[in-house]
Amino acid sequence: MNFDLDYAKQVIQAEADALKAIVDVVDNTFGEAVEMIYNCKGSVIVSGIGKAGIIGQKISATLASTGTPSHFLHPAEAVHGDLGRLRKHDIVMVLSYGGETQEVIRLINIVKQLDIKLIAITGNGDSSLSKHSDVTISMGKLDEACPLGVAPSVSTTCMLAIGDAIALTVMKARNFSVEDYVRFHPGGSLGAKLMTVEQSMMFRPGEKLPIVNIDDTIKQLLQNTDDIKRHGAVMVTEKNGKLSGIITDADLRRLLTKHGTKGFELNVKDIMTKDCKRIRNDALAAQATAIFHKFRIDELPVVDADDKPVGLIDVQDIVTIKVVG
């Protein structure tokens, strides 16, 4: 079987050309839709039938994962119990190229009865959907790329692009951060890669840290850190609170082997590793992974902008959140 690969290229080119042509939909009306969603006190309910509905599900998922509460409502299911998903402060966004589908018209009537704001993404600015919407984003007439000119292809690609543009513009306005994104994607590999050191370290803000003063003895070190949860190292600080060095379990074992109990009277500065490796609390956990691999260490002090210890990250913490690899 010989497939027409030139035609396949034409399909992609047709969709690319259409995307360039609809850039002008980003106007004052588009801005109104963005403002409505940004100020929404409820959820953004996205709806559509057929292929447009599938695109609507993706847009709803993008909204939800970037800081805007959203879920999808199937227009046919709406009249069979799913109307309970709608609340007074919600906004409904309906995707329909023609804007005259029976299920969509029925949903419009219900939405207007409930006095809920309606945004339309359509190709027909004169449709029933457009006339009854508070804001209409009209793509205009588009030629589908399929051989028969009927299967949704160009139109659905454009709907998806418009939905992404809305969702990501609102995301930017919310100052949605990497930390926010990770919070909504904790189980994904991308979320793990974007996780910060502060989010992955074994100690939480306010917890007692394994810290001793540079003038303390080894005996004082053992006494002052005995009640601290699992750790394999102790951080040493100057009088001004800045990190000076680190003492690991291996350092203590070597000390006892060499000096026995007499080693307890030595100062921590005598056995600590000076100017040890450290990492900022706002750095990515992946950066900590690189340090662990490069320098073959197991514990890494976490410091703030003033070089003062705020935590300790262990190589096992990195393995647990699956940043490695």
Number of C-alpha atoms within 10 A of each C-alpha: 3 4 7 8 9 8 13 13 10 13 18 14 13 17 21 14 12 19 19 10 14 17 13 10 15 13 10 9 14 20 15 16 21 20 15 19 24 19 9 16 14 16 21 27 24 28 28 27 20 12 16 23 21 18 23 29 22 17 27 25 18 20 25 17 19 20 21 22 19 22 20 21 25 22 23 17 12 18 14 9 9 13 16 9 13 19 14 13 14 21 25 26 27 29 30 28 26 17 23 16 15 12 16 22 16 15 24 21 13 15 20 13 9 12 14 17 20 25 27 27 28 27 23 22 20 14 16 16 29 25 13 18 20 15 20 25 24 20 23 14 13 18 14 19 21 16 9 7 12 10 13 16 21 22 25 23 17 25 27 20 16 22 22 17 16 22 24 18 15 23 19 12 11 13 10 14 13 13 15 15 17 21 15 14 17 14 12 12 15 13 20 21 18 21 26 22 26 23 16 21 22 18 20 14 9 8 12 14 19 24 22 23 20 21 16 16 19 23 16 17 22 14 10 14 17 11 10 12 13 11 17 15 23 23 27 28 21 14 11 8 16 15 26 21 22 26 24 17 12 10 14 17 11 13 18 13 10 11 11 11 11 12 18 18 12 16 18 25 20 12 18 20 17 14 10 14 16 20 22 22 23 16 15 21 26 20 15 24 20 12 17 18 12 9 9 10 12 15 23 23 26 26 21 15 9 10 17 18 25 22 27 28 26 22 19 13 18 21 12 10 17 15 22 15 8
